[in-house]
Amino acid sequence: YHHQGIRPLATRFKPMAHSEDGLVEAFYDPLLYAPADGRFMVGLQFHPERMQDLARHLATEEPLFEYAGCWRIYESFVEAARSYQDRLETHHRAVADDLRSRAVAHALAAARADLALRA
């Protein structure tokens, strides 16, 4: 059943899941979706966290989610979050290294100026 749906998808977006009646259930933006680079832009018309089959999971130890795509959404989101965090940490280290280099250069210049005044 649908309370809402997408039939014509904007050309910018690409579908990644359809319902049995052909409505787009999930889409992504190819320009803004690259989990390995820390980018994650998807639109969902369903609740993957609700699409679970706990009884089957307990009986067979198969994945908890009814559809493999539900779990992949979470995996991609976590991958994007980790990649984004790694990029931030790398950027922060580079900024800190640059500030340290500038501080050392400034201290050396001040020491040289002080020596020149004393000479």
PyMOL commands that set and color helices and strands:
alter all, ss='L'
color gray80, all
select helices_A, chain A and resi 35-37+48-50+54-60+68-118
alter helices_A, ss='H'
color red, helices_A
select strands_A, chain A and resi 14-18+24-28+42-44
alter strands_A, ss='S'
color yellow, strands_A
deselect
rebuild
show_as cartoon
